[in-house]
Amino acid sequence: MVLRGSGVKNPRMQEVKLSDGVITLSPLRLDDVQAHLAGEDELLVRWLNGGPGTREGIEAYFRHCREQWDTARPLRAFGIRMGADGVLAGTIDLRFAGEGLAPGQVNVAYGLYPSWRRRGLATRAVLLASQYAANEGGGEAVIQVEPDNPASAAVAQRAGFTPGKPTRSKDGTRLDRYIRNLHAAAP
């Protein structure tokens, strides 16, 4: 894992740059909005976003993400980036508090844009984000997946998560839970 500074306004947010040599995770920025909108497809809308994005909505959400970083709030949203130019391939976020999470648990949610899928990048992102969560005091990572989303469940399992007790979202949707001790050795 590599941490680097970039000399921007909030050093805590801007210094976070995680890399495994193939992908890099760094905080989402407003200049990522267009790439996100261009990469959004039916699967991201269904499994992650909850509805099609608009420029205004994505900008508001990315500002919210930045505010979360700036004020050390529970959300840490990263862009999954490829190559020296940092092309946005998807997103991954960590929530250090929230509904259905016990103290020390961190929710992990991720999505890749269509042209970047089926390359093992989501698994790499989950591993990097899990390492970051452990360094930030998380004890256990949780991935919640609808049963009709086997690709996301496969990512969880490849990243060393094991099935936990299923739960239900606020709207009653069944969610399969995958759990990983963040202090156990990486797979």
C-alpha positions as a printed Julia matrix, in Angstrom:
187×3 Matrix{Float64}:
   0.0     0.0     0.0
   1.36    3.4    -0.97
   0.32    6.69    0.65
   1.24    9.93   -1.11
   0.49   13.62   -0.7
  -0.67   15.84   -3.53
  -0.48   19.3    -1.92
  -4.22   20.03   -2.08
  -6.51   21.75    0.49
  -7.13   18.91    2.96
  -3.96   16.92    3.48
  -5.76   14.03    5.22
  -8.05   13.44    2.24
  -5.56   14.16   -0.48
  -2.74   12.09    1.0
  -4.74    8.9     0.78
  -3.61    7.05   -2.29
  -3.63    3.27   -2.07
  -2.02    1.15   -4.74
  -1.16   -2.48   -5.33
   0.76   -1.71   -8.53
  -2.24   -2.46  -10.76
  -5.0    -0.25   -9.36
  -4.96    2.88   -7.26
  -7.66    4.03   -4.85
  -7.92    7.73   -4.09
 -10.77    9.97   -2.91
 -13.47   10.83   -5.45
 -13.15   14.32   -6.95
 -15.54   16.63   -8.78
 -13.56   16.1   -11.98
 -14.61   12.41  -11.78
 -18.3    13.25  -12.33
 -18.27   12.99  -16.14
 -16.35    9.68  -16.1
 -18.79    8.3   -13.54
 -21.82    9.32  -15.59
 -20.24    7.86  -18.76
 -19.53    4.56  -16.98
 -22.9     4.14  -15.29
 -24.95    1.27  -16.7
 -28.01   -0.79  -15.79
 -26.05   -3.0   -13.37
 -24.58   -0.09  -11.4
 -27.97    1.57  -11.25
 -29.59   -1.65  -10.02
 -27.01   -2.91   -7.53
 -25.25    0.19   -6.27
 -26.73    3.57   -7.13
 -30.43    2.94   -6.63
 -31.34    5.02   -9.68
 -29.81    6.65  -12.75
 -27.41    9.46  -11.96
 -27.72   13.06  -13.08
 -24.85   15.54  -13.27
 -26.36   17.55  -10.4
 -26.98   14.47   -8.26
 -23.52   13.0    -8.78
 -21.86   16.38   -8.13
 -23.85   16.71   -4.88
 -22.9    13.18   -3.83
 -19.19   13.71   -4.63
 -19.27   16.98   -2.62
 -20.85   15.03    0.24
 -18.06   12.44   -0.04
 -15.43   15.18    0.11
 -17.12   16.71    3.15
 -17.06   13.31    4.83
 -13.29   13.13    4.26
 -12.76   16.76    5.34
 -14.64   16.31    8.63
 -13.49   12.74    9.41
 -17.06   11.41    9.12
 -17.87    7.68    8.66
 -17.88    7.57    4.82
 -14.67    7.09    2.82
 -15.46    7.04   -0.92
 -12.67    6.15   -3.33
 -12.3     6.16   -7.07
 -10.82    2.94   -8.46
  -8.2     4.2   -10.89
  -6.14    2.6   -13.64
  -2.89    3.58  -15.28
  -0.53    6.49  -14.81
  -3.26    8.96  -15.78
  -5.67    7.59  -13.15
  -8.59    6.69  -15.43
 -11.69    6.16  -13.27
 -12.73    2.5   -13.55
 -15.29    2.46  -10.74
 -15.86    3.32   -7.1
 -15.56    1.71   -3.7
 -16.7     3.1    -0.42
 -16.27    2.26    3.22
 -18.79    3.17    5.89
 -17.39    2.98    9.4
 -20.87    3.33   10.96
 -24.39    2.69    9.79
 -27.56    0.71   10.09
 -26.93   -2.96   10.8
 -23.25   -2.51   11.62
 -21.88   -3.47   15.02
 -19.1    -1.36   16.56
 -15.87   -2.05   14.67
 -17.64   -3.24   11.53
 -17.08   -1.45    8.22
 -19.47   -1.77    5.27
 -17.77   -2.17    1.87
 -19.64   -1.33   -1.37
 -18.12   -1.31   -4.85
 -18.9    -1.1    -8.53
 -16.91   -1.11  -11.76
 -17.85    0.42  -15.08
 -18.64   -2.16  -17.81
 -15.35   -1.98  -19.71
 -13.36   -2.73  -16.53
 -15.3    -5.77  -15.28
 -14.11   -9.38  -15.21
 -10.44   -8.48  -14.73
 -10.15   -9.02  -10.97
 -10.08   -5.26  -10.31
 -13.0    -5.25   -7.85
 -11.28   -7.94   -5.77
  -8.07   -5.87   -5.75
 -10.06   -2.78   -4.7
 -11.78   -4.66   -1.87
  -8.42   -5.92   -0.59
  -6.86   -2.44   -0.66
  -9.92   -0.83    0.95
  -9.97   -3.54    3.62
  -6.32   -2.86    4.43
  -7.13    0.86    4.75
 -10.15    0.08    6.98
  -7.98   -2.05    9.28
  -5.41    0.77    9.52
  -8.24    3.17   10.43
  -9.44    0.97   13.32
 -11.96   -1.3    11.62
 -12.11   -4.81   13.01
 -14.42   -6.55   10.57
 -15.47   -5.77    7.0
 -19.0    -6.5     5.8
 -20.18   -6.81    2.2
 -23.95   -6.97    1.67
 -25.14   -8.46   -1.61
 -28.57   -9.15   -3.05
 -28.88  -12.88   -3.84
 -29.46  -12.08   -7.55
 -25.97  -10.51   -7.78
 -23.58  -13.49   -7.95
 -20.72  -11.43   -9.44
 -20.53   -9.26   -6.32
 -20.75  -12.32   -4.06
 -17.85  -13.86   -6.0
 -15.74  -10.74   -5.42
 -16.4   -10.99   -1.67
 -15.39  -14.64   -1.61
 -12.23  -14.07   -3.69
 -11.26  -11.32   -1.23
 -11.44  -13.75    1.69
 -14.9   -12.92    3.02
 -17.04  -15.76    4.36
 -20.84  -16.0     4.37
 -22.56  -14.52    7.41
 -26.15  -14.36    8.54
 -28.45  -12.85    5.85
 -30.27   -9.65    6.72
 -32.88   -7.33    5.24
 -32.53   -3.73    4.07
 -34.91   -0.96    5.17
 -37.17   -1.74    2.21
 -37.27   -5.45    3.07
 -34.82   -6.65    0.4
 -32.89   -9.74    1.46
 -29.15   -9.2     1.62
 -26.55  -11.93    1.9
 -23.74  -10.81    4.17
 -20.09  -11.65    3.74
 -17.71  -10.99    6.61
 -13.94  -10.73    6.9
 -11.79  -10.22    9.97
  -9.62   -7.26    9.02
  -6.75   -8.36   11.22
  -6.44  -11.84    9.73
  -3.83  -12.39    7.03
  -4.95  -11.4     3.5
  -5.79  -14.28    1.14
